[in-house]
Amino acid sequence: MKKKILLADDDPEILVSLSAVLNSEGYEVITAANGREACQKFKEEHVAVAILDLKMPVRDGWEAFERLTAINPLVQVIIITARPDQYPTAVAAGVAAFMEKPLDLPLLLRTIEESVAEPIESRLSRLTGSEPVARFLRTD
């Protein structure tokens, strides 16, 4: 059974291209063009990982993140953004990983694979520890 990935971004090119890459890697991709749509689809699907852009219309990525984690606190969320200086917020929020655009696809794919495979006990430990750790995905 294919693992489902929720991909939310208001840029249609990113939705199409990243969906194609994820599909070719064996994932089933559910797309959303804004935060509200992402939350609606999240309620309807069992998602292994959610990838959220921060700057989206209707409901931004942080609002969507709050609602997704209210529904399922253990969901793995990867934030992707062109907005600088958001990593401290990502750490405080408890996201699984954070990546600034432009995206490094091999690194993102490795992180998705690791997130899907992370045992629940490890996720719980990371979320309830004194300092939740969000991986900052960068190539430098």
N, C-alpha and C positions, 0 to 999 in steps of 0.2 A: 504494500500500500504506500502510495506517494505521500511524503510529508507536505503539509500545506504551509505556504508562506503568504502572509498578508503584506502587500506592498502598497504603501500610500504615498503619493507624490502628485503635485498639481502639474508637473511637467509631463505632457503626453509622450515626449520622446524618451524620457527616463522610464516611464511605465512600459512602453513597448520594448525598448532595448533590454532593460534589466529583466523583464518577464521572459523574453526569449532566451537569455542566458540561463536563468534559473530553470526554465522548462527543459533546456538541453542538459542540465545537471540532474534531472529526474524529480524536480519539485513540481507540485501543483501550485500555481500562482493565482492568488485572488487579488485583484487590483482595486484601488480606490483613488479618486481624484481629489479628495479632501478629507479632513479629519472626521466629519460627521458620517460620511459614507464608510470610512474605515471602521468606526465604532459599530455601525449597523451590520456590516459584513462579519465583524469579529463575533458578534452575538449569534450569528447564524452558522458559523463554521468552527471546527476544531483546528486551531492554528498552532503550529509548532513554533514559529518565529514571526514576529511582526517587524517590518522595516518601515520606519516613519520618517518622512521629511518634516522639518520643523515649520517652514513657512508655507502654509496651505490656507486656502480660503475656507470659510464657514467655521471651521474649528482647526486651530493650529496643531502642530505635532505634540506640544506639551499637554494641551488639553486632551487630545486623543490618548496620549500615554496614560494620563490619570484615569480616564474612563476604562481603558483596556485593563489596567492593573487593578481597578476596582472590581471588575468582572472576574479576572483571573490573575491574582498576584504573582503567580509563578510563570507567566508568559515571558518568553525571551523577547526583548525589544532591542532592536538595533536602530539607533538614530543616525540619519544621514542629513547633512545640512551644508549650505553654503554660508551660513551665519557664523561669524567668528566668535570665539570666546564662550562657547556653550558647554564645553567639557565639564567645568565645575558643577554646573546645574545637572548634567547627566549623571555625574558621580553621586550627587546628593539625592537624585531621584531613584537611583538603583537600576539604571538601564544596563543591559548586558554588554553593549558595546556602542561606540560612538565613532563616526567617520565623517570628516569634512569632505565636501566635493571639491575637485573632481574625484570620482570614486576609483579606487584601486580594486578592480574586479577580482583578481586572484586572492587578494587579502580578504575581501568581503566574502567570497565563496568559502574560504577556509573558516572564517568566523561563523558563518551560518552553519556549516557542518559541525563545528565544535559546539555551537549553541544547541543544535538539535540533539546531539549526543550527550550533553551534560546531564548527569544524574540529578534527580530532584533533590537529593540530600545535599549535593554540592551547591545547587541554586539556593536552597534554603539557608545554608551556611553563609553564602555570600550576601544574601539579603538581610540576615539577622545579625551579621557580624557588626563590630563596632564601626567599621568603615567599609561600606559596600564598595566594591571595585567594578567600575565600568572600564572595559578595555578601550583605550584610545587607539583606533586603527589608523596607522600612518606608516608610510614607507621610509621616512627618513630616520 
